[in-house]
């Protein structure tokens, strides 16, 4: 049996793509004995050679920050791991307690959490500045005390001055979402696909309105897959939208692959908030890996990817008419759109695949383990 490593999350879905399907699965494939402690109403299970230790889902945020966190800490100690790798800013104190127990600890920073505080609807507006200050202070205090900080993007990494900081980007497995259907691109339905959490600041209203505008010029449908976040506008029903908008809810990875195999366009028009402008949205790279042309927000970081690969059109995410114009052009120029999709797929293979990032992650683990434990 390999060296035991334990991943911890009190917030994320147990089968989160980055945590479970990428990091945990990659480490298990490399020979590590991997346990993930996370919320899961279905109890303990084993999947992809990863043992999931289930926490009971809390009823609210207060319970999550108290009862769930204490349960997670006790479960973590019982695992007797060589490395503990946690994924939520609220677990920074837990990471420190594990360090005081002599454990090796990694803080995995998925987002610019200080940048997200201004958009948290559940935090009273008058308190968001204090929340931002609190997260910043905690990250500055704890970061040097952990063995590594892993940032999901170069922009996030810049916040941490410690030489212990590394970057493991959230790119897709190169082949996971590749279409295996024999149906040609031009024969597909005129579907625009959105995969991921749905909220107002993620462009829910503008996407829906853009499809309604585009439908005046060409057949088109928007199909979304993901969780609708609290405070978001209600997803239109088929009756409300005349069949133009369909919401599938949470989907498995094979279901995501099947949706993208039916689609002609992948859309990601997040609003220009401080956090999103400098983000690297996973869905952008997933669309590219599936061979889809993209319609994306015109942010400098995204422009470098999309223009660099010549794989889509950039738009003002606040302008439904501009989004609609891009959708219409791609749907009415299928040969050009298909060529964009092929270039997108090539770019993922060459520059944006998880296989490359998995090697970086494995190297980080190798550095942290004593030689006798690293010899798996």
Secondary structure, DSSP 8 states (H G I E B T S, - for coil): ---EEEEE-SSS-TT-IIIIIIIIHHHHHTT-EEEEEEE-TT--EEETTEEEEEE---SSHHHIIIIIHHHHHHHHHHHT-SEEEE--GGGHHHHHHHHHTT-EEEEEE-S-HHHHGGG-TTS-GGGHHHHHHHHHHHHHHHHTTSSEEEESSHHHHTT--STTEEE----B-TTTT-----S-GGGS--EEEEES-B-GGGTHHHHHHHHHHHTTTS--EEEEES-B-TT------HHHHTTSEEE--S--HHHHHHHHHH-SEEEE-----HHHHT---HHHHHHHHTT-EEEEE--HHHHHHHHHHT-EEEE-TT-HHHHHHHHHHHHH-HHHHHHHHHHHHHHHHHHSBHHHHHHHHHHHHHHHS-HHHH--
